[in-house]
Amino acid sequence: MPKCPRKSLVLSIALLLAACSPRDFLTRRLAGDLIAGSDTFKVTQQFWLRTGVISNKDFLSPEYLVLQRHGWITGATVKCPADLAPAPCWEVRLSPLGVDTLHNLLPASDAAKEYFSIPAARRELVSIDGLVKSGNVADVDFTWRWVPLNEVGAALYAGDVHYKSTVAFRHFDDGWRPVDEGFRSGQSLDDALKNGQPQP
């Protein structure tokens, strides 16, 4: 007789566990997999380069200064059009070295354009640093970094700089997920990445 209740108990536990999904238990590993696997996290960082006449502010931006230092662009002062005042303005062109560097990074259709994007870097999850759950919501602290995709990315994004971010998670009927835009409280993954703090 005592064997039947044990079998029933084992069967009940097995059925209960079968009803639970691995996504029902928010662990650091699951949080890391969900963050790193999300479309938001996997978006490639694009650098937008404008040639032709640009403002002094743009020409002296950190990104353009890096391109100048590498010898990929040149600039000559020109008269500012009305929409770019105050002076000075710059006529920016790719140098021969810049053309050499960028020709494999751009589609042929962009060759004649004066404003084009260059795929520069992708994100890499470094670690999950903390996880605080409260009912069906949680905050997950994580560290990530940029991984350059090419010479331009290596010049613009230092791979040794780590960023700290916090994202809100919510438990849905199919398990835990990072929140999307429009969630009432907590920070979405997109906002968490935009607000990432560089670490010394």
C-alpha positions as CSV (number, residue, x, y, z in Angstrom):
1,M,0.0,0.0,0.0
2,P,2.7,2.6,0.8
3,K,4.1,2.2,-2.7
4,C,1.1,3.8,-4.4
5,P,1.3,7.2,-2.7
6,R,5.0,7.4,-3.6
7,K,4.3,6.6,-7.2
8,S,1.6,9.2,-7.2
9,L,3.9,11.8,-5.6
10,V,6.7,11.0,-8.1
11,L,4.2,11.2,-11.0
12,S,2.8,14.5,-9.7
13,I,6.3,16.1,-9.4
14,A,7.1,14.8,-12.9
15,L,4.0,16.4,-14.3
16,L,4.6,19.6,-12.5
17,L,8.2,19.9,-13.8
18,A,7.0,19.0,-17.3
19,A,4.5,21.9,-17.1
20,C,7.4,24.3,-16.3
21,S,9.6,25.7,-19.0
22,P,13.3,26.4,-18.5
23,R,12.4,30.0,-19.2
24,D,10.2,30.0,-16.0
25,F,13.3,30.3,-13.8
26,L,15.3,33.4,-14.3
27,T,19.0,32.6,-13.8
28,R,22.1,34.5,-14.8
29,R,22.6,32.1,-17.7
30,L,19.1,32.5,-19.1
31,A,19.3,36.3,-18.7
32,G,22.6,36.3,-20.6
33,D,21.2,34.1,-23.4
34,L,18.1,36.3,-23.7
35,I,20.1,39.6,-23.8
36,A,22.8,38.3,-26.2
37,G,20.2,36.6,-28.5
38,S,17.9,39.6,-28.7
39,D,17.5,41.5,-32.0
40,T,18.2,44.8,-30.1
41,F,21.5,43.6,-28.8
42,K,22.6,42.1,-32.1
43,V,22.1,45.3,-34.1
44,T,25.3,46.3,-35.9
45,Q,26.7,49.7,-35.0
46,Q,26.8,51.9,-38.1
47,F,29.0,54.9,-38.5
48,W,27.5,57.6,-40.8
49,L,30.1,59.5,-42.9
50,R,29.3,62.7,-44.7
51,T,31.6,64.0,-47.4
52,G,31.1,67.3,-49.3
53,V,30.5,70.5,-47.4
54,I,30.0,70.0,-43.6
55,S,29.9,72.3,-40.6
56,N,33.0,73.1,-38.5
57,K,31.2,71.3,-35.6
58,D,31.0,68.1,-37.5
59,F,34.5,68.3,-38.9
60,L,35.9,68.7,-35.4
61,S,33.8,65.9,-33.9
62,P,35.8,63.1,-32.3
63,E,34.8,60.6,-35.1
64,Y,36.0,62.9,-37.9
65,L,39.2,63.7,-36.0
66,V,40.0,60.0,-35.8
67,L,39.4,59.6,-39.6
68,Q,41.7,62.6,-40.2
69,R,44.4,61.2,-37.9
70,H,44.3,57.9,-39.9
71,G,44.6,59.8,-43.2
72,W,41.2,58.6,-44.5
73,I,39.6,62.0,-45.1
74,T,40.9,65.5,-46.0
75,G,39.2,68.8,-45.5
76,A,39.6,72.3,-47.0
77,T,37.8,75.4,-45.7
78,V,35.0,76.7,-48.0
79,K,32.3,79.3,-47.8
80,C,29.3,78.0,-45.7
81,P,25.9,77.6,-47.3
82,A,23.1,79.4,-45.5
83,D,21.9,76.3,-43.7
84,L,25.4,75.5,-42.2
85,A,26.4,78.9,-40.9
86,P,28.4,80.1,-38.9
87,A,31.8,79.8,-40.6
88,P,34.1,78.0,-41.2
89,C,32.8,75.1,-43.2
90,W,34.8,72.2,-44.7
91,E,34.8,70.4,-48.0
92,V,35.5,66.8,-46.9
93,R,36.8,64.2,-49.3
94,L,38.1,60.7,-49.0
95,S,41.8,60.5,-49.4
96,P,43.3,57.8,-51.6
97,L,44.0,55.8,-48.4
98,G,40.4,56.4,-47.3
99,V,39.1,55.1,-50.7
100,D,41.4,52.0,-50.3
101,T,40.2,51.4,-46.8
102,L,36.4,51.9,-47.5
103,H,36.0,50.3,-50.9
104,N,35.4,46.8,-49.5
105,L,33.1,48.1,-46.7
106,L,30.5,49.8,-48.9
107,P,28.1,48.5,-51.6
108,A,29.0,49.7,-55.1
109,S,25.7,51.6,-55.2
110,D,27.1,53.9,-52.4
111,A,30.3,54.9,-54.2
112,A,28.9,58.2,-55.6
113,K,27.0,59.2,-52.5
114,E,28.1,61.9,-50.1
115,Y,26.4,60.4,-47.1
116,F,26.7,56.7,-46.4
117,S,26.9,54.2,-43.5
118,I,29.8,51.9,-42.6
119,P,29.2,48.8,-40.5
120,A,31.7,49.4,-37.6
121,A,31.1,47.2,-34.6
122,R,28.9,44.7,-32.9
123,R,28.1,44.2,-29.2
124,E,29.5,41.3,-27.1
125,L,28.1,40.3,-23.7
126,V,30.9,40.2,-21.2
127,S,29.0,39.2,-18.0
128,I,25.8,39.2,-16.1
129,D,26.6,41.1,-12.9
130,G,23.5,40.9,-10.8
131,L,19.8,39.9,-10.9
132,V,17.1,41.2,-8.6
133,K,13.6,39.6,-8.8
134,S,10.4,40.9,-7.3
135,G,7.4,38.8,-8.3
136,N,7.0,38.7,-12.1
137,V,9.6,41.5,-12.7
138,A,13.3,41.7,-12.4
139,D,16.3,44.0,-13.0
140,V,19.4,42.5,-14.6
141,D,22.8,44.3,-14.4
142,F,25.1,43.3,-17.2
143,T,28.5,44.3,-18.8
144,W,29.1,44.5,-22.6
145,R,31.6,45.9,-25.0
146,W,32.0,46.8,-28.7
147,V,33.8,44.4,-31.0
148,P,35.1,46.2,-34.1
149,L,34.1,44.6,-37.5
150,N,36.9,46.3,-39.6
151,E,39.6,49.0,-39.6
152,V,37.1,51.8,-39.2
153,G,35.4,50.1,-36.3
154,A,38.8,49.5,-34.6
155,A,39.6,53.2,-35.0
156,L,36.3,54.4,-33.6
157,Y,35.4,51.8,-31.0
158,A,37.9,50.7,-28.4
159,G,37.3,47.0,-27.7
160,D,38.8,47.3,-24.2
161,V,36.1,49.7,-22.9
162,H,33.3,47.9,-21.0
163,Y,29.8,49.3,-20.5
164,K,27.5,48.7,-17.5
165,S,23.8,48.5,-18.2
166,T,20.6,47.5,-16.4
167,V,17.5,46.0,-18.2
168,A,14.1,45.2,-16.8
169,F,12.8,41.6,-17.3
170,R,9.2,40.5,-17.0
171,H,7.7,37.0,-16.6
172,F,5.1,36.3,-19.2
173,D,3.0,33.1,-19.7
174,D,5.8,31.6,-21.8
175,G,8.6,32.6,-19.5
176,W,11.0,35.5,-18.8
177,R,11.8,38.1,-21.4
178,P,13.6,41.5,-21.5
179,V,11.0,44.2,-21.7
180,D,10.3,46.0,-25.0
181,E,9.6,49.7,-25.4
182,G,6.5,51.0,-23.7
183,F,6.7,48.9,-20.6
184,R,5.3,50.8,-17.6
185,S,8.3,50.5,-15.3
186,G,11.9,49.5,-15.7
187,Q,14.3,50.1,-18.5
188,S,14.0,48.4,-21.9
189,L,17.0,46.7,-23.5
190,D,17.3,49.4,-26.1
191,D,17.4,52.1,-23.4
192,A,19.8,50.1,-21.3
193,L,22.2,49.9,-24.2
194,K,21.9,53.6,-25.0
195,N,22.4,54.5,-21.4
196,G,25.4,52.1,-20.9
197,Q,28.1,53.7,-18.7
198,P,31.7,53.2,-19.7
199,Q,33.8,51.6,-16.9
200,P,37.3,52.9,-16.0
